[in-house]
Amino acid sequence: MEPRHQASGQTRVESELLNALRSAELTTRPWPHAWIPTTFSKAIADRLTEEFPASGLPRYAQLPQRGPLYKQMGPVQTFRVATAPFNAASEYCVGIYRDLFNAINGPPYREAIAALTQIDLRAGMLDLDIWEYGQGDYLGPHVDKPDTLVTHIIYLSNDWQPAHGGKLQILDGATQPGRIVYSYEPTQASSAVLVRSDRSWHQVEAVATNNHPRRLLTAAFILHPDAPSD
């Protein structure tokens, strides 16, 4: 990775994160999203991978049910994953993850996401979580909750190979999920920015290996319930 400009007062984590977002391009096919192959330098990425707080993450699962394929926020959403909130009081918010937390919660990050997506995020509340997918874990076709504006997903597993599965798959479709348009491998320090809409269908392919857990952090801008509507 080429050297990047670091503004006065910024940590290296914040500088690299902002530069990656400012250099990203949004595609509108089949719905607005951006894929960023390299969000952090190898040095920062390795530290985030090594210090990922995976120990003891609570596991959740909802198995497939009879009926049509998962409908938007309907009862047949399917998933299996380990996850936990990531906030200032969290036991996970230490070391380089404290730097990442502070960077994401700073005004420049919000401005960079807003500029990339052209979404007004001034009324958005940030919701941060960490996730780990083990062998067989997956997330079925879905669109995010209606109060979600934009979600940024940062992938934190090293040495990810195509055979490991776990791809983020962007789906076509208006009222229900259709064909796979893009399939992104969750390689170390890559990230995705997803603009939520009623047609922003996506899914996570099942992880095929027990040697490489699929690890990530999500930063979702959620519309405040008291925010004025147009």
Order of alpha helices (4+ residues) and beta strands (2+ residues): alpha-beta-alpha-beta-beta-alpha-alpha-beta-beta-beta-beta-beta-beta-beta-beta
